[in-house]
């Protein structure tokens, strides 16, 4: 009789623990919450990688500007819209030119 009572108590404890585990895992803090957190982590990682790429690009640009006076002059002239004496600048459709001053475009000229 005592063994049967112990077994019954053991089975009841296991069933109660299993029921509790099922309820907890199906709740908002369970598996759905875990999946949502994994998606957030993946999103944050992709945003972080994008920001790291932007940082590297900006550091490269800063290094180019620090090492080249020609690059500095071009950037100053572009931002401040300055021109050298006797130089004419044409601004079309609000877009900036793709070639630096003094360089010819690689596009073939129509004659």
C-alpha angles and dihedrals in degrees: 000000000000092000091052091052091050091049092048091050091048093049090046091051092049092048092047091050092048092048090049092049092050093049093047095046093049093050127089092271093050131070096327090053091048092051092048091051091050090053091049091050091051091050092049091049092053092047090048092052090050091051091048090053090051091050091052092048092050092047090052090050091049091050091049091050092046093051103041126058090190090057090048092050092049092050093047092048092048096048098040093035092231126163134196118246111283093014121125123209122197119198114200125191092339093285123128119239116261096218129065119246112278094025124106123229118252091226115108115253118238112231 
